[in-house]
Amino acid sequence: MTHSAPLHSLPLPDGRRLSADCGAGSLVLSLDDRPLLVARREGDCWQLGGPASVEMLWAMAYWAFASDAPCQRVRFTAASVATEAFSLGLASRDEIGGLQLERAAFWQLPGLWLQSTGSAGYPQVWRMNSGRRHPLRAPKPQGEVYRRFDARLGQWISLRTLDVELDLERFNRWQNSPRVLEFWQEGGSLEQHRAYLEKLAQAPHTTTLIGCIDDEPFAYYEAYWAKEDRIAPFYEVDDYDRGIHMLVGEEHHRGPHKVESWLTALVHYLLLDDPRTRRIVAEPRADNARMIGHMQRLGFCKEKEFDFPHKRAALMVQSRETFFERCALC
């Protein structure tokens, strides 16, 4: 959806601020009050006054796509375009040779959002685990891994790895809340939850994450490599499929608009983390109609229902192609 009010300022994860001055057919973008780009609109095309650098085009793409979620491409002209903009995939040519910035390409660039080195480029070497052949996984990240200002919410959405000492009490409180307990069934004592989290910390295929809004922890996620997980026998798993388990612990951060923010951020992070990941999967309880409905609204498809030993589950799948083609990040 388009924002009801013009978007004039966007804070960046590195502390800088992108500002826009939009007039009748004109655009001036500044970075920390430093003029960066001046453009005039002619029809559906922005005309830049001189050479276009990577920084200029990145800023223009971010402002355009954050301002207008339905916008899929920005056409522009420039005296010249930095070669790197094409090699990165930031700029491309349309079917008649015109210059363009595409939403689906822009949001696949790690840019400033990815705060860790990720798994991209990690060598593909093979291991056997419980009779399953899978790629050796990169070392798990530590600290903050993803940060982006959600222009729709007007708040920061970020992900960091779970710290057992820092997060144990809130994890225990969340798991013992009746709403979470109904679906997770992992209630218990602090000692039991410490053992649960320490076991996951030793599991090479699982990363535990804390979701934050404006740096307030509100959600817990488990991101796992599906090839090594219990879900693998139930569908045609790919070597780099990622799976997710999710819970929102803080009541005041519930609601469809918040789900749209944090679920798209979580999927975005995992797809940026390794470009070889083609699908994100999940297996909520089949009777969790509310969560399944949220996921379907945000691009997941329900492929089937199946039986785990402990529950009847729905196989929910989000493909890389669908996510970026329908991407409503802003």
Solvent accessible surface area in square Angstrom, and as a share of the most:
residue,aa,sasa,rsa
1,M,141,0.63
2,T,82,0.48
3,H,35,0.16
4,S,126,0.82
5,A,64,0.49
6,P,103,0.65
7,L,30,0.15
8,H,96,0.43
9,S,40,0.26
10,L,2,0.01
11,P,16,0.10
12,L,4,0.02
13,P,25,0.15
14,D,75,0.39
15,G,71,0.68
16,R,81,0.29
17,R,114,0.42
18,L,3,0.01
19,S,34,0.22
20,A,9,0.07
21,D,96,0.50
22,C,52,0.31
23,G,47,0.45
24,A,104,0.81
25,G,29,0.28
26,S,30,0.19
27,L,0,0.00
28,V,50,0.29
29,L,0,0.00
30,S,19,0.12
31,L,9,0.04
32,D,81,0.42
33,D,130,0.67
34,R,116,0.42
35,P,99,0.62
36,L,22,0.11
37,L,4,0.02
38,V,90,0.52
39,A,2,0.01
40,R,138,0.50
41,R,107,0.39
42,E,97,0.44
43,G,70,0.67
44,D,86,0.44
45,C,25,0.15
46,W,25,0.09
47,Q,79,0.35
48,L,13,0.06
49,G,81,0.78
50,G,21,0.20
51,P,94,0.59
52,A,3,0.02
53,S,45,0.29
54,V,35,0.20
55,E,67,0.30
56,M,32,0.14
57,L,0,0.00
58,W,38,0.13
59,A,2,0.01
60,M,1,0.00
61,A,0,0.00
62,Y,0,0.00
63,W,35,0.12
64,A,9,0.07
65,F,0,0.00
66,A,0,0.00
67,S,19,0.12
68,D,48,0.25
69,A,5,0.04
70,P,76,0.48
71,C,30,0.18
72,Q,86,0.38
73,R,84,0.31
74,V,8,0.05
75,R,75,0.27
76,F,3,0.01
77,T,62,0.36
78,A,24,0.19
79,A,83,0.65
80,S,59,0.38
81,V,28,0.16
82,A,36,0.28
83,T,111,0.64
84,E,97,0.43
85,A,0,0.00
86,F,73,0.31
87,S,90,0.58
88,L,83,0.41
89,G,32,0.31
90,L,4,0.02
91,A,3,0.02
92,S,34,0.22
93,R,143,0.52
94,D,16,0.08
95,E,142,0.64
96,I,156,0.79
97,G,35,0.33
98,G,27,0.26
99,L,19,0.10
100,Q,8,0.04
101,L,0,0.00
102,E,56,0.25
103,R,0,0.00
104,A,30,0.23
105,A,31,0.24
106,F,2,0.01
107,W,0,0.00
108,Q,70,0.31
109,L,32,0.16
110,P,66,0.41
111,G,41,0.39
112,L,47,0.23
113,W,0,0.00
114,L,28,0.14
115,Q,75,0.33
116,S,27,0.17
117,T,132,0.77
118,G,23,0.22
119,S,12,0.08
120,A,50,0.39
121,G,74,0.71
122,Y,63,0.24
123,P,85,0.54
124,Q,89,0.40
125,V,63,0.36
126,W,79,0.28
127,R,114,0.42
128,M,128,0.57
129,N,68,0.35
130,S,106,0.69
131,G,66,0.63
132,R,70,0.25
133,R,130,0.47
134,H,16,0.07
135,P,1,0.00
136,L,60,0.30
137,R,20,0.07
138,A,18,0.14
139,P,110,0.69
140,K,57,0.24
141,P,34,0.21
142,Q,151,0.67
143,G,37,0.36
144,E,60,0.27
145,V,0,0.00
146,Y,0,0.00
147,R,35,0.13
148,R,2,0.01
149,F,30,0.13
150,D,4,0.02
151,A,12,0.09
152,R,60,0.22
153,L,40,0.20
154,G,43,0.42
155,Q,49,0.22
156,W,50,0.17
157,I,1,0.01
158,S,3,0.02
159,L,1,0.00
160,R,45,0.16
161,T,15,0.08
162,L,22,0.11
163,D,67,0.35
164,V,27,0.15
165,E,129,0.58
166,L,112,0.56
167,D,0,0.00
168,L,10,0.05
169,E,130,0.58
170,R,58,0.21
171,F,1,0.00
172,N,25,0.13
173,R,126,0.46
174,W,2,0.01
175,Q,0,0.00
176,N,61,0.31
177,S,28,0.18
178,P,114,0.72
179,R,64,0.23
180,V,6,0.03
181,L,69,0.35
182,E,98,0.44
183,F,63,0.26
184,W,49,0.17
185,Q,116,0.52
186,E,64,0.29
187,G,36,0.35
188,G,23,0.22
189,S,47,0.30
190,L,70,0.35
191,E,126,0.56
192,Q,112,0.50
193,H,5,0.02
194,R,81,0.30
195,A,62,0.48
196,Y,54,0.21
197,L,3,0.01
198,E,78,0.35
199,K,156,0.66
200,L,30,0.15
201,A,51,0.40
202,Q,145,0.65
203,A,21,0.16
204,P,100,0.63
205,H,38,0.17
206,T,6,0.04
207,T,13,0.08
208,T,18,0.10
209,L,0,0.00
210,I,0,0.00
211,G,0,0.00
212,C,6,0.04
213,I,2,0.01
214,D,71,0.37
215,D,87,0.45
216,E,66,0.30
217,P,24,0.15
218,F,0,0.00
219,A,0,0.00
220,Y,0,0.00
221,Y,0,0.00
222,E,8,0.03
223,A,1,0.01
224,Y,3,0.01
225,W,16,0.06
226,A,0,0.00
227,K,39,0.16
228,E,17,0.08
229,D,16,0.08
230,R,114,0.42
231,I,0,0.00
232,A,11,0.08
233,P,95,0.59
234,F,60,0.25
235,Y,29,0.11
236,E,156,0.70
237,V,33,0.19
238,D,55,0.29
239,D,36,0.18
240,Y,15,0.06
241,D,0,0.00
242,R,9,0.03
243,G,0,0.00
244,I,1,0.01
245,H,37,0.17
246,M,27,0.12
247,L,10,0.05
248,V,16,0.09
249,G,7,0.07
250,E,26,0.11
251,E,99,0.44
252,H,116,0.52
253,H,10,0.04
254,R,92,0.33
255,G,23,0.22
256,P,77,0.49
257,H,98,0.44
258,K,20,0.08
259,V,9,0.05
260,E,36,0.16
261,S,4,0.02
262,W,5,0.02
263,L,1,0.01
264,T,20,0.12
265,A,0,0.00
266,L,0,0.00
267,V,2,0.01
268,H,0,0.00
269,Y,3,0.01
270,L,0,0.00
271,L,1,0.01
272,L,6,0.03
273,D,7,0.04
274,D,0,0.00
275,P,78,0.49
276,R,76,0.28
277,T,0,0.00
278,R,119,0.43
279,R,58,0.21
280,I,0,0.00
281,V,0,0.00
282,A,1,0.01
283,E,2,0.01
284,P,18,0.11
285,R,46,0.17
286,A,21,0.16
287,D,93,0.48
288,N,23,0.12
289,A,78,0.60
290,R,169,0.62
291,M,30,0.14
292,I,13,0.07
293,G,34,0.33
294,H,27,0.12
295,M,0,0.00
296,Q,83,0.37
297,R,110,0.40
298,L,28,0.14
299,G,10,0.10
300,F,7,0.03
301,C,66,0.40
302,K,77,0.33
303,E,96,0.43
304,K,85,0.36
305,E,67,0.30
306,F,12,0.05
307,D,86,0.45
308,F,10,0.04
309,P,138,0.87
310,H,96,0.43
311,K,42,0.18
312,R,114,0.42
313,A,0,0.00
314,A,0,0.00
315,L,1,0.00
316,M,0,0.00
317,V,9,0.05
318,Q,3,0.01
319,S,34,0.22
320,R,17,0.06
321,E,109,0.49
322,T,41,0.24
323,F,12,0.05
324,F,3,0.01
325,E,106,0.48
326,R,151,0.55
327,C,5,0.03
328,A,40,0.31
329,L,5,0.03
330,C,0,0.00
